[in-house]
Amino acid sequence: MSPHRRVTVTSPQTRLAHARRRYRGRWRPTTLDPAEAPRAVALYRVQLRWAIVTLVLLFALIFGLPLLLAAWPALDEVRLLGIPMSWLAMVVVPFPAMVALAFWHLRRAERAEEK
């Protein structure tokens, strides 16, 4: 027998699901106060618009960079530390650009909630 005590680790969602099962009635999500509903709908629409803009920019980055490099084959000739510049662009540019895009999107969502 092990001297250590076994502990069950569950997520908060699991505990919530178990709590709902104990409640005999049908579980329903809370409803908004009718006075807050128009603001919630407006906030949803603003954030959805910014999400679509962010996704378009992300797809432009992911698909546009290879197309740009294919259209500009001279970057294969330029080398930095023996590595073609086009390869470096494919490795170095996307990830910082995606992080910057994520921060930009987060800031826009926060601004929409503050208004």
C-alpha positions as CSV (number, residue, x, y, z in Angstrom):
1,M,0.0,0.0,0.0
2,S,1.3,3.4,-0.9
3,P,1.9,5.9,1.9
4,H,0.6,8.8,-0.4
5,R,-3.0,9.8,-0.3
6,R,-4.7,9.7,-3.7
7,V,-6.5,12.9,-4.8
8,T,-8.9,13.3,-7.7
9,V,-8.0,16.3,-9.8
10,T,-10.9,17.7,-11.8
11,S,-11.5,20.9,-13.8
12,P,-13.9,23.6,-12.7
13,Q,-16.1,22.6,-15.6
14,T,-16.4,19.1,-14.3
15,R,-17.4,20.3,-10.9
16,L,-20.0,22.6,-12.5
17,A,-21.3,19.6,-14.5
18,H,-21.6,17.5,-11.4
19,A,-23.4,20.3,-9.6
20,R,-25.9,20.6,-12.4
21,R,-26.6,16.9,-12.2
22,R,-27.5,17.3,-8.5
23,Y,-29.9,20.1,-9.3
24,R,-33.1,18.3,-10.2
25,G,-34.6,21.0,-12.4
26,R,-33.4,21.7,-16.0
27,W,-30.4,23.9,-16.0
28,R,-30.6,27.1,-18.0
29,P,-28.0,29.8,-18.6
30,T,-28.7,33.0,-16.8
31,T,-30.5,35.6,-18.9
32,L,-29.5,39.2,-19.3
33,D,-31.3,42.0,-17.7
34,P,-33.5,43.5,-20.5
35,A,-31.8,46.8,-20.0
36,E,-28.3,45.3,-20.7
37,A,-29.4,43.2,-23.7
38,P,-29.0,45.9,-26.4
39,R,-25.5,46.7,-25.1
40,A,-24.5,43.1,-25.1
41,V,-25.7,42.6,-28.7
42,A,-23.9,45.8,-29.8
43,L,-20.7,44.6,-28.0
44,Y,-21.0,41.2,-29.7
45,R,-21.3,42.8,-33.1
46,V,-18.3,45.1,-32.6
47,Q,-16.2,42.2,-31.4
48,L,-17.3,40.0,-34.2
49,R,-16.4,42.7,-36.7
50,W,-12.9,43.0,-35.2
51,A,-12.5,39.2,-35.2
52,I,-13.3,39.0,-38.9
53,V,-10.8,41.8,-39.6
54,T,-8.2,39.9,-37.5
55,L,-8.9,36.6,-39.4
56,V,-8.6,38.4,-42.8
57,L,-5.2,39.9,-41.7
58,L,-4.1,36.5,-40.4
59,F,-5.0,34.7,-43.7
60,A,-3.3,37.6,-45.6
61,L,-0.1,37.0,-43.6
62,I,-0.2,33.2,-43.9
63,F,-1.0,33.0,-47.6
64,G,0.4,36.4,-48.7
65,L,4.0,35.9,-47.5
66,P,4.6,32.8,-49.7
67,L,2.9,34.5,-52.6
68,L,5.1,37.6,-52.1
69,L,8.2,35.5,-51.9
70,A,7.2,33.5,-55.0
71,A,6.7,36.8,-56.9
72,W,10.1,38.1,-55.7
73,P,12.5,35.3,-56.5
74,A,15.5,37.6,-56.1
75,L,15.3,37.0,-52.3
76,D,16.6,33.5,-52.9
77,E,19.9,35.0,-54.1
78,V,20.4,37.2,-51.0
79,R,21.9,35.3,-48.1
80,L,22.4,36.0,-44.5
81,L,24.9,33.6,-42.7
82,G,24.5,31.3,-45.7
83,I,20.7,31.1,-45.4
84,P,18.5,32.4,-48.3
85,M,16.6,35.5,-47.2
86,S,13.3,34.0,-48.4
87,W,13.8,31.1,-45.9
88,L,14.5,33.5,-43.1
89,A,11.4,35.5,-44.0
90,M,9.3,32.3,-43.9
91,V,10.6,31.4,-40.4
92,V,11.1,34.7,-38.7
93,V,8.3,37.0,-39.9
94,P,5.1,35.0,-39.3
95,F,5.3,34.3,-35.6
96,P,6.1,37.8,-34.3
97,A,3.5,39.1,-36.7
98,M,0.9,36.7,-35.3
99,V,1.8,37.7,-31.7
100,A,1.5,41.4,-32.7
101,L,-1.9,40.7,-34.4
102,A,-3.1,38.9,-31.3
103,F,-2.2,41.8,-29.0
104,W,-3.8,44.2,-31.5
105,H,-7.0,42.1,-31.5
106,L,-7.0,41.8,-27.7
107,R,-6.6,45.6,-27.3
108,R,-9.5,46.2,-29.7
109,A,-11.8,43.8,-27.8
110,E,-10.9,45.5,-24.5
111,R,-11.6,48.9,-25.9
112,A,-15.0,47.8,-27.2
113,E,-15.9,46.5,-23.7
114,E,-14.7,49.8,-22.0
115,K,-17.0,52.0,-24.2
